[in-house]
Amino acid sequence: MTEVVTARRPTAMIADDEPLLRESLTRLLAQTWPELEVVAQARNGRAAVESFEAQHPDICFLDVHMPGLSGIEAARFIGRRAHVVFVTAYDQYAVQAFDQGALDYLVKPVELSRLMDTVARLKERLRATPEIPDTAALLDQLAARVFKNAAPTSLRWLRVSVGQALRLVSADEIDFLRSEDKYTLVAWHDPAGQPAEGLVRTPLKELINQLDAEQFVQVHRSVVVNLRAIKQVLRGHNETANIHLKYRADVLPVSRTFLHHFRMM
């Protein structure tokens, strides 16, 4: 009698910056779980998030250390919408999360026997757990263990609401941020230079300290600008100035308090 796991074939995504490991894991999954359909592969964290939004796989195999956006950050973005299995070369980082039973992990190089155990757990979760547990707190603990020896890093990505959609915006693409009461308006440009805007549910005053101080400066009590997005700064009246941007027509005010950033003009 054929085992029925779900009403449809379960689907998976594999995200790893090492192509050979992606291919190896795909082969092992085909061997241990023939019903599983690998619908997407991603070579970095951002591509993983984009592939997830496009394919909505049931299971995500995420390398912990990926360029740009780590596997843990990608898992935070995915939230409760998929079962996550971390793939790591540093097993000590994931022991705590694994022991608490809400997250699973595989150690590189992936061994067939360990993968079989993981597959068995995933099948049981897909069968028995209609709702995926909230792992946000667990991911915070895991991030603290993984990055405890790393130097503090600035915010590299923002999750921005655009209508009913959620966009992941790189800090490098941001043109400026402006306070909007309890929210912050984020203005950015896409790789083609097209401007876009959205909101984050964090006040600007809390975001400022998380941004790279070498890249972002406050120019007004309600405005922070990306220095790389500036086209030119024109002097105004009474020790003020106006900032003109490369990718949009907005003109940003520079108040007297913050004019020191442009004293050389």
N, C-alpha and C positions, 0 to 999 in steps of 0.2 A: 504494500500500500504506500502510495506516494505521500510524503509529509507536506502539508499545506502550511506555509509560514504566514503569509498574508494573502489578502484577496488579489493583490498584484505583486509583481516581482519587486523585492526591496531594491533600493538604489543607493549608490555610494559615490562619494567624491574622494580623491586622493590628492593631497596638497603637500608637496615636498620640493625643495629647490634642487634636489639631485635626481636627474631623469632616470638613472639606472635603478634607484631605489623605488621610484614610482612604478617602473615597469616590473620590477621584481615583486612588489606587493600586489600588483594587478594579477600577475601569474599565480601567486600563492592563493589569492582570494578565489580565482577561477577554479583552483584545485580543491579548496576547502569549502567553498560555498558557491556551487555552480549557479544557483538561482539568483545570486546577487548580481546586479547590473551596475558596473562602474560607468556612470554617465558623465563624469567630468574628471579632468586632471588639471592641477594648477601648480605653477612653479614658484609662486610666492603668496604671501598672505593676502595681498590686495586682490590678486587674480582668484584666490580661493573664495573671497567674499563675493566677487562678481559672479563666479560660477555658481555659487550657492543660490544667489538671487535668481539666476537664470534657470537652474535645474531643480532646486529644492530637493536634494537627495535626502534619504532617510538617515544615512550615516556619513559622517565626515572623518576621514583619517587625516589628522593635521600634524605636520612636523612642528615641534615646539619652536625650533630656531629657524625662522625663514627671514629673508631680507625684507626690509620695509615694514611689514606688519607681521608680528610673531603669530605662531599658532594659537597662543593663549588669547591674544587680542582678537584674532579671527573668531575664536570660540565665543568670546564675549558678544561679538556682533551677531553670531548665529543664535545665541541664547538657547531657548527651549524648543527651537524648531527642528532640531536634529540630534541624534545620538553622536557624541564626539569620542573618538579614540585618538589619543596623542601618540605620536611616534617620535621617539627621542633616543639620542645616544647617551643620555645622562639619566639613568633610571632612578637615581636618588631623588631627582626633582619631582617625580610623579608618584612616589610611594605613598605619601600622605593622602593624596586625592584618591588613589586606587584603593587604599585601605578603607576609606569611607564609603566605597561602593558605588559612588555616583559617576565616577569617571573611570575610564580604562586606558591602558597605555601599552605600547609595544616598544621593545628595545631593538635598536639597529645593531647588526643586521637582523631582520625579522626571522625568527625560527618558526618552522611549521607547527611544532607542538604547541608553542605559545599562542600562535595565531588561531589554532583550533579551539583553544580554551576561550579566547576572545570572541570568536564567532559563535560559540555556544551561548555565551552570556548575551551577546547582541540578539540572537534569535529569541532567547527567553524574554528579553526586554521588549522586543517588538511584539511578541505574543501577549505578554502579561501586563505591560504598562502602557495604557493608552495615552497617558500624559507624561512628557519628559520632565523630570524634576528640575527645579531651579538650581543651577550650579554656580550662580554668580559669586557667592561668598567663597565657594571652593576654588574658583578660578583666581580670586584675589589671593588666597593662601598659596596657591600654586605659583602665581606670578612672583610673590614675595620670596619663595624658595628658589625659583629659577634665576631671578635677577638680583638676589640679595648682595652679590659681590660686584654687580655692575654699577658703573657710575650713574647718578641720576640723569635721566634723559628728558628732553623737552617733548612736548606734545607733538606727535607727528601726523595724527589723523584726527579728524572731527567727524562725529556722526551727526549729520545735518538733516533736519526735517524739511522736505520740500512738498508741501501739500500732504498727501497721504503716503508719500514715499520717503524712504530713509536713504540718504546718500552718504557714502564714505568719501570725505574730501581730504586730500593730502595738504599738509601745512604749506608746502611749496606752491600750491595752486591758489591759496587764499590771497586776495587783494587787500581786503581790510575787514575789520570787525567793528560793529557799532552796537552800543548798548540800546536795547529795546525793553525798558522796564526790567522784568525778571528774566528776560531772554536776551540772547545776543544774535544779531543779524550777521550772517557770514556771507561775504561777497567773494566769489572766486571765479576763475576762468578755467575752461576745460583745455585739453591739449591743443585744440584748434584755435584757442584764444577767445572762444565764445563766453560771454559773462553769464553768471547764474547767481542766485541768492537763495538762502534758506535760513532756518532758525535752529539754534541749539538751546536746550533748557538749562543753561548755566549762565549766571550773570557774568558780564564782561570782567568785573573786578576779580572773579575767581579764575577766569581763563588766563588773565595776563601773566600770572606767575608760572603758568605751565608752558608758556610759549618760549621759543628760543630768543633770548634777549639780543643775540647778534643779528637776528632777522626781523623781529617785530619790535616796534617802538610805539609808545602812546604819544599821540600828537594833539589830543584834545581830551577833555574829561570823559567823553563818550566814544572816542574813536581810537583804534589801534591799527596801524598800517604795516604791511609787509614791505620792507625796504626794497626788495627785489621787484616789486610791482610799480614802483614810482618812475614816472616818465620825467617829470621836472617839478621843482618847487619854486613858486613865484612869491616874492616878498609882497606883503600887504601893508596896511596902515597900522600904526600903533603897535609895532613889534609883533605882528602876526604874519602869517603866510598861507598860501593855498597849495595843496598838492594835486597835481594832475597825474593820472594813472595811465599805464600802457594799454590796458585791455578794456577800459570802460570810460564813459564820459563823466562819471562822478568827480566832483571836485571836493577834496577833503580839507577842512579847516585845520590850521595849526595855531593853537593859542599861545599867548606869550609865555605861559609856564613851560611849554614844551619846545619852544623855538631853539633851545640850545642844541637840539639834535642836528640843526642845520645852520650852525653859526658860521660855517665856512662859506655860506652863500654870499 
